[in-house]
Amino acid sequence: TLCNMFKFISIVEQNQHLFDWGGLSNNFGAADLLEANPHKIDWQIMSANPGAIRILEKNPHKIDWPNLSSNSAAVHLLEQNPDMIDWANLSGNPSPGAITLLEDNMNKIDWATLSGNPAAIHLLEKNQDKIDWHYLSSNPSAIPLLEANKNMIDWGGLSSNSMAIHLLEENTDRIEWPNLCANPNPSAAHILEDNFDRIYWNILSENPGAIDFL
């Protein structure tokens, strides 16, 4: 109700001294609160926040450009300031605009970072000699490419890949178990059920995909 909303706003206003402003600077939905408290913003962290673009547009001198280069909503700002782009961070940016920028600047791509980018498979397929197979092995969009190059798979990376369960089930002797315990796919639990002595419980306990198993 409107009454409850005003109560919530009042509570927020009265307890701002308790906020973690660094964490809030990374909060997608906190733009209004951040804009009302610009002196408390962590600009380095906020530069990666897709929900904070309008604030960053108004304060370009405070932008942290390496972090902005990874911001999926900031491509227009990067296009306007190409000399400020961090190409390694942009290589991991999955937004369509970032991919277009990379396609137009192939000589600036960081291929290790790009190998982990789920939106860049078409570029990786055309440049397989430049792939970093460790990072590609953890890329959930890269399964067909990995299946076609099984001798190149990094099994540590693959063990954490949420889309690779079928490959891991077929090669349990290659699994790196700490990484599998961090794998967010709930189906990873089916492998763990048959390998109880291989479970790293501290890692599994932090895995949101393992709640039902726990």
LINQUIHU-V572144 format. One record per residue. RES is the residue in three letters. PSI is psi in whole degrees, 0 to 359 (NA if undefined). OMEGA is omega in degrees with one decimal (NA if undefined). D_CENTER is the distance of its C-alpha to the mean C-alpha in whole Angstrom. Layout:
<<RES | PSI | OMEGA | D_CENTER> <RES | PSI | OMEGA | D_CENTER>>
//
This chain:
<<THR | 164 | 179.0 | 35> <LEU | 323 | 179.5 | 36> <CYS | 315 | 179.5 | 38> <ASN | 325 | 178.9 | 35> <MET | 316 | 178.7 | 32> <PHE | 324 | 177.4 | 35> <LYS | 318 | 179.6 | 35> <PHE | 315 | 178.8 | 31> <ILE | 320 | 179.1 | 31> <SER | 319 | 178.8 | 34> <ILE | 316 | 179.5 | 32> <VAL | 313 | -177.8 | 29> <GLU | 325 | -176.5 | 31> <GLN | 346 | -173.9 | 33> <ASN | 24 | -178.9 | 31> <GLN | 337 | 179.0 | 28> <HIS | 345 | -179.9 | 30> <LEU | 351 | -174.2 | 28> <PHE | 148 | 166.5 | 24> <ASP | 98 | -173.0 | 21> <TRP | 336 | 173.6 | 21> <GLY | 312 | 177.4 | 18> <GLY | 322 | -179.5 | 16> <LEU | 329 | 179.1 | 18> <SER | 342 | 178.7 | 17> <ASN | 4 | -176.0 | 13> <ASN | 120 | -176.1 | 14> <PHE | 326 | -174.1 | 14> <GLY | 11 | -172.6 | 18> <ALA | 17 | -173.4 | 19> <ALA | 316 | -177.9 | 20> <ASP | 317 | -179.3 | 24> <LEU | 321 | 178.4 | 24> <LEU | 319 | -179.4 | 23> <GLU | 330 | 178.8 | 25> <ALA | 348 | -178.6 | 28> <ASN | 60 | -173.3 | 27> <PRO | 334 | -178.5 | 26> <HIS | 347 | -179.9 | 27> <LYS | 356 | -177.9 | 25> <ILE | 139 | 167.7 | 22> <ASP | 100 | -171.2 | 20> <TRP | 330 | 178.1 | 19> <GLN | 312 | 179.7 | 17> <ILE | 317 | -174.8 | 14> <MET | 337 | -179.7 | 15> <SER | 341 | 177.5 | 15> <ALA | 1 | -174.8 | 11> <ASN | 112 | -179.4 | 12> <PRO | 340 | -179.0 | 12> <GLY | 359 | -173.7 | 15> <ALA | 18 | -173.3 | 17> <ILE | 318 | -176.5 | 18> <ARG | 328 | 177.8 | 22> <ILE | 319 | 179.2 | 22> <LEU | 323 | 178.4 | 20> <GLU | 326 | -179.6 | 23> <LYS | 346 | -176.2 | 26> <ASN | 58 | -175.1 | 25> <PRO | 333 | -179.5 | 24> <HIS | 348 | 180.0 | 26> <LYS | 359 | -178.0 | 23> <ILE | 138 | 168.7 | 20> <ASP | 106 | -169.2 | 18> <TRP | 325 | 174.0 | 17> <PRO | 316 | 178.9 | 15> <ASN | 323 | 178.4 | 12> <LEU | 329 | -178.6 | 14> <SER | 340 | 176.9 | 13> <SER | 359 | -175.4 | 9> <ASN | 118 | -174.3 | 10> <SER | 343 | -179.2 | 10> <ALA | 5 | -170.0 | 14> <ALA | 14 | -173.5 | 15> <VAL | 324 | -179.6 | 16> <HIS | 325 | 177.3 | 20> <LEU | 323 | 179.0 | 20> <LEU | 321 | 177.5 | 19> <GLU | 326 | 179.8 | 21> <GLN | 345 | -176.9 | 24> <ASN | 61 | -173.8 | 23> <PRO | 333 | 179.8 | 23> <ASP | 347 | -178.3 | 24> <MET | 356 | -176.1 | 21> <ILE | 135 | 168.6 | 18> <ASP | 105 | -170.5 | 16> <TRP | 332 | 175.9 | 16> <ALA | 313 | 178.9 | 14> <ASN | 322 | 178.1 | 11> <LEU | 329 | -179.8 | 12> <SER | 340 | 176.8 | 12> <GLY | 1 | -177.3 | 8> <ASN | 119 | -174.0 | 9> <PRO | 1 | -176.6 | 9> <SER | 147 | 179.5 | 12> <PRO | 321 | 179.4 | 15> <GLY | 321 | 178.6 | 17> <ALA | 319 | 178.8 | 14> <ILE | 319 | 177.6 | 15> <THR | 317 | 177.6 | 19> <LEU | 318 | 179.8 | 19> <LEU | 320 | 178.3 | 18> <GLU | 329 | 179.7 | 21> <ASP | 353 | -177.9 | 23> <ASN | 56 | -174.6 | 22> <MET | 330 | -178.3 | 22> <ASN | 350 | -178.6 | 24> <LYS | 359 | -177.6 | 21> <ILE | 139 | 168.2 | 18> <ASP | 106 | -169.9 | 16> <TRP | 333 | 175.3 | 17> <ALA | 311 | 179.3 | 15> <THR | 318 | -180.0 | 11> <LEU | 328 | -178.8 | 12> <SER | 338 | 177.3 | 13> <GLY | 1 | -176.1 | 10> <ASN | 115 | -176.8 | 9> <PRO | 345 | -179.7 | 10> <ALA | 2 | -171.8 | 12> <ALA | 18 | -174.9 | 14> <ILE | 321 | -178.4 | 16> <HIS | 325 | 177.4 | 19> <LEU | 323 | -179.2 | 19> <LEU | 321 | 178.2 | 19> <GLU | 326 | -178.6 | 21> <LYS | 350 | -176.1 | 24> <ASN | 54 | -173.0 | 23> <GLN | 337 | 177.7 | 23> <ASP | 346 | -178.9 | 25> <LYS | 358 | -177.2 | 22> <ILE | 140 | 166.6 | 19> <ASP | 107 | -170.7 | 18> <TRP | 338 | 174.9 | 18> <HIS | 310 | -179.4 | 16> <TYR | 324 | 178.6 | 13> <LEU | 326 | -177.4 | 14> <SER | 338 | 178.0 | 15> <SER | 2 | -177.4 | 12> <ASN | 115 | -175.6 | 11> <PRO | 343 | 179.3 | 12> <SER | 0 | -171.0 | 14> <ALA | 11 | -173.5 | 16> <ILE | 312 | 178.5 | 18> <PRO | 321 | 179.4 | 21> <LEU | 322 | 178.3 | 21> <LEU | 320 | 178.8 | 20> <GLU | 329 | 179.0 | 23> <ALA | 351 | -178.1 | 25> <ASN | 54 | -173.2 | 25> <LYS | 332 | 179.1 | 25> <ASN | 347 | -179.5 | 27> <MET | 355 | -175.9 | 24> <ILE | 136 | 168.6 | 21> <ASP | 112 | -170.2 | 20> <TRP | 338 | 172.7 | 20> <GLY | 311 | 177.2 | 18> <GLY | 318 | -178.0 | 15> <LEU | 328 | -179.0 | 16> <SER | 338 | 178.5 | 17> <SER | 0 | -174.9 | 14> <ASN | 119 | -174.6 | 13> <SER | 342 | -178.1 | 14> <MET | 7 | -172.3 | 16> <ALA | 17 | -174.5 | 18> <ILE | 318 | -178.0 | 20> <HIS | 323 | 177.6 | 23> <LEU | 323 | 179.4 | 23> <LEU | 322 | 177.5 | 23> <GLU | 328 | 180.0 | 26> <GLU | 349 | -175.1 | 28> <ASN | 54 | -175.6 | 27> <THR | 337 | 178.8 | 27> <ASP | 348 | -179.5 | 29> <ARG | 353 | -175.4 | 26> <ILE | 140 | 167.2 | 23> <GLU | 109 | -165.5 | 21> <TRP | 324 | 175.3 | 22> <PRO | 320 | -179.9 | 20> <ASN | 323 | 177.2 | 17> <LEU | 324 | 179.0 | 18> <CYS | 338 | 177.2 | 19> <ALA | 357 | -177.3 | 15> <ASN | 123 | -173.5 | 14> <PRO | 352 | 179.2 | 13> <ASN | 120 | 179.7 | 16> <PRO | 336 | 179.8 | 19> <SER | 344 | 175.3 | 21> <ALA | 334 | 179.8 | 20> <ALA | 331 | 179.8 | 23> <HIS | 325 | 176.8 | 26> <ILE | 319 | -178.8 | 25> <LEU | 327 | 179.6 | 25> <GLU | 327 | -179.7 | 28> <ASP | 1 | -178.8 | 30> <ASN | 55 | -173.3 | 29> <PHE | 325 | -177.8 | 30> <ASP | 353 | -179.8 | 31> <ARG | 359 | -175.5 | 27> <ILE | 135 | 170.6 | 25> <TYR | 99 | -169.1 | 23> <TRP | 328 | 179.3 | 24> <ASN | 322 | 178.1 | 22> <ILE | 316 | -179.5 | 19> <LEU | 326 | -177.9 | 20> <SER | 339 | 178.7 | 20> <GLU | 0 | -174.4 | 17> <ASN | 112 | -178.6 | 16> <PRO | 339 | 178.6 | 16> <GLY | 354 | -175.5 | 16> <ALA | 10 | -174.7 | 19> <ILE | 313 | -179.0 | 21> <ASP | 320 | 179.3 | 24> <PHE | 318 | 179.8 | 25> <LEU | NA | NA | 25>>
//
